[in-house]
Amino acid sequence: MLGIINGEVAKLALKEKAIIISLDSDFLQLNKSLQKKSCIIYFKIHPRDPKKIRDLLYNGLKKYASKLSTPCKLIISEENIILDEMR
């Protein structure tokens, strides 16, 4: 769905009960009502190396998979993983 705005992606993800996985930091700035309902995994990594992203995702999911059933932001970088539970 090229050209769809982030808020619409978030609404679609909520409707489909999906997790947003993105390299776009704008998803961390969704309006508050969408943030309180969404689950977002954001990769803060440069350069964008698909193999590195895969490995970081695997490690992040091993540690935080149980948290992804509730609204949260999971920010994954090479240095650390930050979980922000939206309560």
C-alpha positions in Angstrom: 0.0 0.0 0.0 2.4 2.7 -1.2 1.6 6.2 -0.1 -0.4 5.3 2.9 0.3 7.6 5.9 1.6 6.2 9.2 -1.7 6.8 11.1 -3.6 4.8 8.5 -1.0 2.0 8.8 -1.4 2.0 12.6 -5.2 1.8 12.2 -4.9 -1.1 9.8 -2.5 -2.8 12.1 -5.0 -2.4 15.0 -7.8 -3.8 12.9 -5.7 -6.8 11.8 -4.2 -7.2 15.3 -0.8 -6.9 13.8 2.5 -5.5 15.1 4.1 -2.7 13.2 7.8 -3.4 12.4 9.5 -0.3 10.9 12.8 1.5 10.2 10.8 4.7 10.2 11.1 6.6 13.5 7.9 8.6 12.6 5.9 5.6 14.0 7.2 6.5 17.4 5.4 9.9 17.1 1.9 8.6 16.3 -0.9 10.5 18.0 -1.4 9.5 21.6 -4.7 7.6 21.1 -3.0 5.3 18.5 0.1 4.9 20.6 -1.9 3.7 23.5 -3.3 0.9 21.3 -0.4 0.0 19.0 2.5 -2.4 19.2 5.5 -1.0 17.4 8.9 -2.5 16.8 11.3 0.2 15.6 14.8 -0.5 14.4 17.3 2.2 15.0 20.1 1.0 12.8 22.4 2.5 10.2 23.4 1.4 7.7 20.3 -0.8 7.1 21.7 -4.2 6.9 19.0 -6.9 6.5 21.1 -9.6 8.1 21.8 -7.4 11.1 18.2 -6.5 11.4 17.2 -10.1 11.3 19.6 -11.0 14.1 18.5 -8.1 16.2 14.8 -9.0 15.7 15.4 -12.6 16.7 17.2 -11.5 19.9 14.6 -8.9 20.7 11.8 -11.4 20.2 13.5 -14.0 22.4 13.5 -11.5 25.2 10.3 -9.5 24.7 7.8 -11.7 22.8 5.5 -12.0 25.8 5.2 -8.2 26.0 4.1 -7.8 22.4 0.5 -8.8 23.1 -0.1 -5.5 24.7 0.5 -1.9 23.4 4.1 -1.0 23.5 7.1 0.4 21.7 10.2 -1.8 21.3 13.1 0.2 20.1 16.0 -2.1 18.9 19.5 -0.8 18.2 22.8 -2.5 18.0 23.6 -1.1 21.5 20.4 -2.0 23.4 16.7 -2.8 23.4 14.3 -0.4 25.0 10.8 -1.4 25.9 8.2 1.3 26.5 4.9 -0.3 27.7 2.0 2.0 26.8 -0.1 2.1 30.0 
